[in-house]
Amino acid sequence: MVDHPDGAELYDCRLADADRGDVPFYRDLARRIDGPTLELACGTGRVHLELLDAGVDADGIDRDTDRLDRLRAKAAERGLDASVWRADMLDFEADRAYDLAICPFNTVQHAASVADQRRLLETVHDALAPGGRFVFDTFVPSFDVVCETYGEWETRELECDGRTYTHRTRSRLVDRVAQQFEVENVTESPDGTVVHEATYRLSMLPKQQVELLARDSPFDSWRVEGGFDGDELTDDETVQLWTLERST
């Protein structure tokens, strides 16, 4: 019987060639902060391990224990000590106050309802020290992308653990009124056996909605940029980069 990679390892393989420009941004940001950093949804460590490698005093939380176990194992291979634990970003408690909290790669969109989005901002605010910042990115919703690709399966070959798998992913609108969508991921072995599948519900977060959430939140100030280079957010940008600050 062939032992196939688990969901955490397959997740790593899927993102092996991802180059969004976010890793150096969050690493350099955390290095400039004079205090500890908390990463929400740290996963298998795509960003988090780079923080630790750079000497950042960083903790991390995630809901997936397999991904956390893989992060710890990879940290140990590098001689790093990973302080991560299982927690929901909507409802967690920390033992210390953070000067920076980050949530990369559109993960705030997993807070799919307005109630969850408000709860997220309140929970993160409570975990920050006075003057602390919450920095996260989310994509700019595109009608062209929705019209052209949603509802269609995208298929690619996935090299993982020395074997070639077939990975299929599909995004589709499931609530047009609430602007919620689901992302389905299915990975199959060469003989067509499904070795892993997962479905996530997320929310579109256009700029105006995030701004309204920020205004309604306990945060004192906020700003948004386009991408990770400090550019203005214009129609040409695909990434919204938000910074929310707690009062001093």
Secondary structure by P-SEA (a helix, b strand, c coil): ccccccaaaaaaaaacccccaaaaaaaaaaaaccbbbbbccccccaaaaaaaaaccccccccccaaaaaaaaaaaaaacccccccccccccccccccccbbbbccccccccccaaaaaaaaaaaaaaccccbbbbbccccccaaaaaccccbbbbbbbbcccbbbbbbbbbbbcccccbbbbbbbbbbcccccccbbbbbbbbbbcaaaaaaaaaaccccccccccccccccccccccbbbbbbbccc
